[in-house]
Amino acid sequence: MAIDKIDVTKGITGVLPTANLGSGTASSSTVLYGDQTYKTAPSGGLTFLQTASGSDTASMAMTGYVSATYRYYKIYYEATPKTSGADCIFTFHKSSGAITGANFDNAHIGLDDGGNTETSYSQNGTSVQVGHGLKSNTAIDDPSIVGCIELINPANTSNTTLMLNRFSTRNSSGDFRSYSGGILYEDQPALTGFALSFASGNVHSAKLTAYGMKDS
């Protein structure tokens, strides 16, 4: 018996029954895999939460993305100062606004492109320096600092907050430097965001992007 040919150029109208696509049960909690079976949707992974960008501003802030939904957060940042030789500074926020208490410790170690060891550390600070003596926008193409900070359970009000931080910089001295380290917030109020600025002059340009990852 001859089989009629299907004209694929005509397309399909209406909704195709999910049972025709694969075996298993199609629902809001399942996805169709390549082996044509419906399976439980994967958990975990990064979920985009928020982004912020700006130029010629005193600081670049991003707040309100922290919640109990996620235990782990990743924030990618990139920035360039308007003033050559400026240091890059992090400040943090809680629900009532910017944190002013001297509750931040940081320790970072790295190398420059000449093989020399570089360090950045502080105790009991109101902010955290994450880059020293950066090139301005007039000396290089943007950005002069890029990095990723990972926050562990910042919504918890019963524990201190630990953060991992990695960043690379292009310095006014001509060095390229790359660091790895961490930040400790010794108080317990939940962190709701942070801001990036420079110790002198405005931010020429900056972009911040936050992702959350469920503890599952």
Backbone as numpy.savetxt, mean C-alpha at the origin, in Angstrom:
# Nx Ny Nz CAx CAy CAz Cx Cy Cz
-26.81 -39.18 -39.30 -27.66 -37.99 -39.30 -26.78 -36.76 -39.30
-27.08 -35.85 -40.20 -26.29 -34.63 -40.30 -26.57 -33.71 -39.11
-25.55 -33.01 -38.67 -25.68 -32.04 -37.56 -25.62 -30.64 -38.13
-26.62 -29.84 -37.80 -26.64 -28.46 -38.29 -25.46 -27.69 -37.72
-24.89 -26.84 -38.55 -23.81 -25.98 -38.10 -24.38 -24.80 -37.30
-23.61 -24.36 -36.32 -24.02 -23.21 -35.51 -23.34 -21.96 -36.06
-24.12 -20.97 -36.32 -23.57 -19.70 -36.81 -23.15 -18.86 -35.60
-21.84 -18.90 -35.27 -21.36 -18.19 -34.08 -21.38 -16.67 -34.25
-21.55 -16.21 -35.49 -21.57 -14.76 -35.71 -22.88 -14.16 -35.23
-23.91 -15.00 -35.01 -25.21 -14.49 -34.58 -25.24 -14.19 -33.09
-24.31 -14.80 -32.31 -24.27 -14.58 -30.88 -25.40 -15.29 -30.15
-25.43 -15.09 -28.85 -26.44 -15.68 -27.99 -27.18 -14.57 -27.28
-28.49 -14.63 -27.29 -29.28 -13.63 -26.58 -29.89 -14.25 -25.33
-30.19 -13.44 -24.35 -30.77 -13.94 -23.12 -29.71 -14.48 -22.18
-30.15 -15.14 -21.11 -29.25 -15.67 -20.09 -29.06 -17.16 -20.31
-27.80 -17.59 -20.41 -27.50 -19.00 -20.60 -27.62 -19.72 -19.25
-28.36 -20.80 -19.13 -28.49 -21.51 -17.86 -27.12 -21.91 -17.31
-26.89 -21.65 -16.02 -25.59 -21.94 -15.43 -25.26 -23.43 -15.47
-26.28 -24.29 -15.43 -26.04 -25.73 -15.48 -25.40 -26.15 -16.80
-25.58 -25.33 -17.85 -24.99 -25.64 -19.15 -23.50 -25.30 -19.21
-23.03 -24.57 -18.21 -21.64 -24.13 -18.23 -20.71 -25.12 -17.53
-21.23 -25.81 -16.52 -20.37 -26.73 -15.79 -21.15 -27.49 -14.74
-20.46 -28.42 -14.08 -21.10 -29.22 -13.04 -20.92 -28.55 -11.68
-21.69 -29.00 -10.70 -21.67 -28.37 -9.39 -22.78 -27.36 -9.28
-22.77 -26.59 -8.19 -23.83 -25.62 -7.93 -23.33 -24.19 -8.11
-23.98 -23.47 -9.01 -23.63 -22.06 -9.21 -24.34 -21.21 -8.17
-23.59 -20.34 -7.50 -24.18 -19.44 -6.51 -23.28 -18.22 -6.35
-23.69 -17.31 -5.45 -22.91 -16.10 -5.23 -21.59 -16.38 -4.54
-21.42 -17.60 -4.00 -20.17 -17.95 -3.29 -19.31 -18.94 -4.06
-19.71 -19.25 -5.31 -18.90 -20.17 -6.12 -18.47 -19.49 -7.42
-17.41 -20.04 -8.00 -16.93 -19.54 -9.30 -16.71 -20.73 -10.22
-16.76 -20.47 -11.52 -16.57 -21.53 -12.52 -15.09 -21.62 -12.87
-14.50 -22.80 -12.61 -13.09 -23.01 -12.90 -12.89 -23.54 -14.32
-11.64 -23.62 -14.73 -11.31 -24.06 -16.09 -11.67 -25.49 -16.37
-11.85 -26.31 -15.33 -12.25 -27.70 -15.56 -13.76 -27.85 -15.64
-14.45 -26.71 -15.79 -15.91 -26.66 -15.95 -16.66 -27.19 -14.74
-16.15 -26.86 -13.54 -16.85 -27.19 -12.30 -16.99 -25.93 -11.46
-18.12 -25.81 -10.79 -18.33 -24.70 -9.86 -17.72 -25.08 -8.51
-16.87 -24.22 -7.99 -16.21 -24.46 -6.71 -16.28 -23.20 -5.85
-16.07 -23.37 -4.55 -16.09 -22.25 -3.62 -15.10 -21.18 -4.06
-15.54 -19.95 -4.06 -14.68 -18.85 -4.46 -13.47 -18.77 -3.54
-12.27 -18.52 -4.08 -11.07 -18.46 -3.24 -11.14 -17.28 -2.28
-10.63 -17.49 -1.07 -10.56 -16.41 -0.09 -9.14 -15.89 -0.03
-8.93 -14.84 0.76 -7.61 -14.25 0.86 -7.31 -13.40 -0.37
-6.04 -13.11 -0.58 -5.66 -12.25 -1.69 -5.86 -10.79 -1.35
-5.33 -9.93 -2.18 -5.41 -8.50 -1.94 -6.69 -7.92 -2.52
-7.33 -7.06 -1.75 -8.53 -6.35 -2.19 -8.23 -4.86 -2.22
-8.42 -4.23 -3.36 -8.19 -2.79 -3.47 -9.16 -2.05 -2.56
-8.64 -1.09 -1.78 -9.46 -0.33 -0.85 -9.55 1.15 -1.19
-8.42 1.76 -1.48 -8.44 3.22 -1.65 -7.15 3.68 -2.32
-7.24 4.80 -3.01 -6.05 5.43 -3.56 -6.18 6.94 -3.42
-5.05 7.61 -3.36 -5.03 9.07 -3.25 -3.80 9.57 -3.98
-3.95 10.67 -4.69 -2.81 11.26 -5.38 -2.96 12.77 -5.37
-1.85 13.46 -5.51 -1.89 14.91 -5.50 -0.56 15.50 -5.92
-0.53 16.81 -6.06 0.70 17.50 -6.44 0.73 18.88 -5.80
1.95 19.37 -5.59 2.19 20.69 -5.00 1.33 20.91 -3.75
1.48 20.03 -2.79 0.70 20.08 -1.56 1.62 19.87 -0.36
1.22 20.37 0.80 2.06 20.25 1.99 2.23 18.80 2.41
1.17 18.00 2.26 1.26 16.58 2.59 0.22 15.82 1.78
0.40 14.51 1.68 -0.53 13.65 0.96 -1.05 12.62 1.94
-2.34 12.70 2.29 -2.93 11.82 3.30 -3.91 10.85 2.66
-4.06 9.69 3.31 -5.05 8.70 2.92 -5.56 8.05 4.20
-6.85 8.23 4.48 -7.41 7.76 5.75 -8.75 7.06 5.52
-9.20 6.34 6.55 -10.53 5.76 6.53 -10.64 4.39 5.89
-9.52 3.78 5.49 -9.59 2.49 4.81 -9.43 1.31 5.77
-9.04 1.57 7.02 -8.82 0.49 7.99 -10.13 0.09 8.64
-10.37 -1.23 8.74 -11.57 -1.75 9.40 -11.24 -3.12 9.97
-12.18 -3.69 10.70 -11.99 -5.03 11.27 -12.10 -6.12 10.21
-12.49 -5.76 8.99 -12.63 -6.75 7.92 -11.30 -7.42 7.60
-10.22 -6.65 7.66 -8.91 -7.15 7.26 -7.93 -7.11 8.43
-7.08 -8.11 8.49 -6.02 -8.14 9.49 -4.72 -7.55 8.93
-4.49 -7.75 7.65 -3.25 -7.30 7.01 -3.56 -6.24 5.95
-2.70 -5.24 5.87 -2.84 -4.17 4.89 -1.51 -3.93 4.20
-1.59 -3.64 2.91 -0.43 -3.21 2.15 -0.70 -1.83 1.57
0.26 -0.93 1.74 0.14 0.41 1.18 1.36 0.68 0.31
1.13 0.95 -0.96 2.20 1.33 -1.86 2.26 2.85 -1.95
3.47 3.38 -1.91 3.60 4.84 -1.95 4.73 5.24 -2.89
4.57 6.39 -3.50 5.60 6.98 -4.34 5.48 8.49 -4.24
6.61 9.18 -4.22 6.55 10.63 -4.02 7.86 11.28 -4.48
7.76 12.57 -4.72 8.91 13.40 -5.09 8.76 14.75 -4.40
9.83 15.27 -3.78 9.74 16.59 -3.15 9.96 17.73 -4.14
9.49 18.91 -3.78 9.77 20.10 -4.58 11.12 20.69 -4.20
11.59 20.40 -2.98 12.85 20.94 -2.48 13.93 19.86 -2.51
15.02 20.12 -3.21 16.09 19.14 -3.29 16.72 18.92 -1.93
17.00 17.66 -1.60 17.62 17.33 -0.32 16.64 17.13 0.82
15.35 17.14 0.54 14.34 17.01 1.60 14.23 15.56 2.07
13.93 15.40 3.36 13.68 14.08 3.95 12.21 13.74 3.85
11.90 12.47 3.57 10.52 12.02 3.49 10.04 11.57 4.87
8.83 11.99 5.24 8.31 11.78 6.58 6.93 11.11 6.52
6.72 10.10 7.38 5.40 9.50 7.61 4.81 10.04 8.91
3.55 10.41 8.87 2.77 10.61 10.09 1.53 9.74 9.98
0.94 9.40 11.12 -0.16 8.44 11.14 -1.42 9.06 11.74
-2.56 8.44 11.45 -3.85 8.95 11.89 -4.60 7.90 12.70
-5.39 8.39 13.67 -6.41 7.58 14.34 -7.75 8.25 14.08
-8.83 7.72 14.64 -10.16 8.21 14.29 -10.36 9.69 14.62
-9.67 10.18 15.63 -9.83 11.59 16.02 -8.92 12.54 15.26
-8.05 12.00 14.40 -7.17 12.85 13.60 -5.73 12.39 13.68
-4.82 13.27 13.30 -3.39 12.93 13.27 -2.87 12.62 14.67
-2.03 11.60 14.77 -1.43 11.21 16.05 -0.27 12.15 16.35
-0.26 12.72 17.55 0.78 13.66 17.94 1.70 13.11 19.02
1.32 12.02 19.68 2.14 11.45 20.74 3.43 10.84 20.22
4.47 10.85 21.07 5.77 10.31 20.70 5.79 8.80 20.94
5.13 8.07 20.07 4.92 6.63 20.27 5.45 5.77 19.13
6.31 6.31 18.29 6.77 5.57 17.12 8.27 5.28 17.20
8.62 4.01 16.98 10.01 3.59 16.83 10.19 3.06 15.41
11.38 3.23 14.85 11.64 2.64 13.54 13.09 2.21 13.44
13.33 1.17 12.65 14.68 0.66 12.40 14.74 0.14 10.98
15.61 0.74 10.16 15.77 0.33 8.77 17.25 0.24 8.44
17.60 -0.71 7.63 18.97 -0.85 7.16 18.95 -1.11 5.66
19.98 -0.60 4.97 20.02 -0.77 3.53 21.41 -0.60 2.97
21.46 -0.53 1.64 22.70 -0.32 0.92 22.51 0.78 -0.11
23.60 1.49 -0.42 23.55 2.37 -1.58 24.20 1.66 -2.77
24.16 2.30 -3.93 24.66 1.64 -5.14 26.18 1.54 -5.18
26.84 2.08 -4.15 28.29 1.91 -4.03 28.67 0.82 -3.06
27.65 0.12 -2.50 27.91 -0.96 -1.56 28.06 -0.52 -0.13
27.78 0.74 0.16 27.90 1.26 1.51 26.63 1.02 2.32
26.76 0.68 3.58 25.62 0.45 4.45 24.95 1.77 4.82
23.62 1.78 4.76 22.82 2.95 5.13 21.86 2.55 6.24
21.63 3.43 7.20 20.70 3.14 8.28 19.74 4.31 8.49
18.57 3.99 9.02 17.57 5.00 9.40 16.83 4.45 10.60
16.89 5.16 11.72 16.27 4.64 12.95 15.92 5.80 13.88
14.97 5.54 14.78 14.58 6.54 15.77 13.78 5.87 16.88
13.69 6.52 18.05 12.90 6.05 19.17 11.95 7.15 19.63
10.76 6.75 20.02 9.79 7.66 20.62 9.56 8.92 19.78
9.34 8.72 18.50 9.10 9.85 17.62 7.62 10.09 17.38
7.28 11.31 16.98 5.91 11.62 16.59 5.69 11.33 15.11
6.77 11.06 14.39 6.72 10.71 12.97 7.88 9.77 12.67
7.94 9.30 11.43 8.99 8.37 11.02 9.61 8.86 9.73
10.93 9.01 9.73 11.64 9.39 8.51 11.91 8.14 7.69
11.51 8.16 6.42 11.69 6.98 5.56 12.57 7.27 4.34
13.19 8.41 4.29 14.09 8.71 3.18 14.84 9.99 3.48
16.14 10.02 3.20 16.97 11.16 3.55 17.54 11.82 2.30
17.40 13.16 2.25 18.07 13.94 1.21 17.72 13.55 -0.20
16.43 13.59 -0.54 15.98 13.12 -1.85 16.14 14.16 -2.94
16.26 13.66 -4.16 16.28 14.56 -5.31 14.90 15.16 -5.53
14.87 16.39 -5.99 13.60 17.05 -6.29 13.17 16.75 -7.71
11.97 17.23 -8.06 11.44 17.00 -9.41 12.24 17.70 -10.48
13.03 18.73 -10.12 13.83 19.43 -11.12 15.10 18.67 -11.47
15.44 17.67 -10.65 16.67 16.92 -10.88 16.44 15.58 -11.57
15.23 15.01 -11.40 14.94 13.68 -11.96 13.49 13.63 -12.41
13.17 12.60 -13.15 11.77 12.27 -13.39 11.18 11.67 -12.12
9.88 11.89 -11.88 9.21 11.30 -10.71 9.24 9.78 -10.82
9.21 9.06 -9.69 9.33 9.54 -8.32 10.76 9.43 -7.81
11.02 10.02 -6.62 12.35 9.89 -6.02 12.33 8.93 -4.83
11.13 8.51 -4.39 11.01 7.45 -3.39 9.83 6.57 -3.75
10.03 5.26 -3.66 8.94 4.30 -3.84 9.05 3.28 -2.72
7.90 2.76 -2.26 7.96 1.80 -1.17 6.65 1.09 -0.93
6.71 0.14 -0.01 5.53 -0.62 0.39 5.60 -0.82 1.89
4.54 -0.41 2.59 4.44 -0.60 4.02 3.31 -1.59 4.30
3.59 -2.57 5.15 2.61 -3.60 5.51 2.24 -3.45 6.98
0.96 -3.28 7.26 0.47 -3.09 8.62 -0.18 -4.38 9.10
0.14 -4.77 10.34 -0.41 -5.97 10.93 -1.48 -5.59 11.95
-2.72 -5.87 11.64 -3.85 -5.67 12.54 -3.95 -4.24 13.09
-3.95 -3.22 12.24 -4.00 -1.85 12.74 -5.33 -1.45 13.37
-6.42 -2.23 13.13 -7.72 -1.89 13.72 -7.85 -2.37 15.16
-6.91 -3.18 15.62 -6.97 -3.73 16.98 -6.61 -2.67 18.01
-7.45 -2.50 19.03 -7.19 -1.52 20.08 -6.66 -2.17 21.35
-6.29 -3.44 21.29 -5.75 -4.15 22.45 -4.26 -4.40 22.35
-3.69 -4.16 21.17 -2.27 -4.44 20.96 -1.59 -3.27 20.27
-0.28 -3.22 20.40 0.50 -2.28 19.61 0.48 -2.72 18.15
0.85 -1.84 17.25 0.82 -2.15 15.82 2.23 -2.24 15.25
2.53 -3.36 14.62 3.81 -3.55 13.95 3.64 -3.35 12.45
4.65 -2.78 11.82 4.61 -2.53 10.39 5.94 -2.93 9.76
5.87 -3.55 8.60 7.05 -3.83 7.79 7.14 -2.75 6.72
8.36 -2.35 6.37 8.51 -1.27 5.40 9.74 -1.50 4.53
9.54 -1.37 3.22 10.63 -1.46 2.26 10.54 -0.26 1.33
11.67 0.38 1.08 11.62 1.54 0.18 12.97 1.76 -0.49
12.91 2.43 -1.64 14.11 2.79 -2.39 14.07 4.27 -2.72
15.25 4.91 -2.73 15.30 6.35 -2.93 16.38 6.74 -3.94
16.16 7.90 -4.53 17.16 8.55 -5.37 17.54 9.84 -4.65
18.80 9.95 -4.27 19.23 11.00 -3.36 19.92 12.15 -4.07
19.85 13.32 -3.45 20.47 14.52 -4.03 21.98 14.38 -4.13
22.57 13.46 -3.36 24.01 13.18 -3.44 24.37 12.38 -4.69
23.34 11.86 -5.38 23.56 11.03 -6.55 23.44 9.55 -6.27
23.29 9.18 -4.98 23.17 7.78 -4.61 21.78 7.23 -4.94
21.74 5.94 -5.25 20.51 5.17 -5.21 20.60 4.29 -3.97
19.57 4.30 -3.12 19.58 3.55 -1.87 18.32 2.71 -1.74
18.48 1.55 -1.12 17.33 0.66 -0.89 17.39 0.14 0.54
16.23 0.19 1.23 16.15 -0.13 2.65 15.08 -1.19 2.92
15.27 -1.89 4.03 14.25 -2.79 4.56 14.24 -2.64 6.07
13.04 -2.66 6.67 12.97 -2.50 8.11 11.54 -2.53 8.61
11.31 -1.86 9.73 9.99 -1.88 10.33 9.72 -0.68 11.19
8.44 -0.55 11.57 7.96 0.56 12.40 7.09 -0.03 13.49
7.23 0.49 14.71 6.40 0.05 15.83 5.61 1.24 16.36
4.29 1.06 16.46 3.43 2.06 17.11 3.14 1.53 18.51
3.69 2.16 19.53 3.66 1.62 20.88 2.35 1.84 21.63
1.49 2.72 21.14 0.20 2.93 21.78 -0.82 1.96 21.18
-2.07 1.99 21.68 -3.05 0.99 21.25 -4.23 1.50 20.44
-4.52 2.80 20.34 -5.65 3.21 19.49 -5.48 2.73 18.05
-6.58 2.35 17.43 -6.54 1.84 16.06 -6.00 2.91 15.11
-5.14 2.50 14.20 -4.67 3.38 13.15 -5.69 3.40 12.01
-5.99 4.57 11.50 -6.97 4.68 10.42 -6.37 5.18 9.11
-5.10 5.54 9.11 -4.48 6.01 7.89 -3.14 6.64 8.16
-2.55 7.21 7.13 -1.27 7.88 7.30 -1.12 8.98 6.26
-0.10 9.80 6.47 0.19 10.89 5.54 1.68 10.92 5.24
2.00 11.30 4.03 3.38 11.43 3.57 3.66 12.89 3.30
4.80 13.36 3.80 5.21 14.75 3.56 6.73 14.80 3.49
7.26 16.01 3.37 8.72 16.20 3.38 9.09 17.20 4.46
10.29 17.02 5.02 10.72 17.85 6.15 10.87 19.31 5.74
11.07 19.57 4.47 11.14 20.95 3.98 10.48 21.02 2.60
9.68 22.05 2.41 9.03 22.23 1.12 7.83 21.34 0.90
7.14 21.56 -0.19 5.93 20.82 -0.52 6.24 19.47 -1.17
5.20 18.66 -1.24 5.23 17.45 -2.04 4.99 17.86 -3.49
5.95 17.58 -4.36 5.73 17.89 -5.78 4.66 16.98 -6.36
4.77 15.68 -6.07 3.77 14.71 -6.52 3.84 13.49 -5.61
2.69 12.83 -5.44 2.64 11.63 -4.61 1.41 10.81 -4.98
1.53 9.50 -4.80 0.41 8.60 -4.97 0.48 7.53 -3.88
-0.65 7.26 -3.22 -0.76 6.25 -2.18 -1.89 5.30 -2.57
-1.68 4.00 -2.38 -2.71 3.02 -2.70 -2.74 1.95 -1.62
-3.94 1.66 -1.09 -4.10 0.71 0.01 -4.85 -0.53 -0.45
-4.39 -1.70 0.04 -5.04 -2.98 -0.17 -5.23 -3.68 1.16
-6.28 -4.47 1.28 -6.52 -5.27 2.47 -6.47 -6.75 2.12
-6.11 -7.58 3.12 -6.10 -9.02 2.92 -6.74 -9.71 4.12
-7.76 -10.51 3.90 -8.45 -11.19 4.99 -7.54 -12.25 5.62
-7.76 -12.47 6.90 -7.00 -13.47 7.64 -7.68 -14.83 7.46
-7.58 -15.38 6.25 -8.22 -16.65 5.93 -7.52 -17.32 4.77
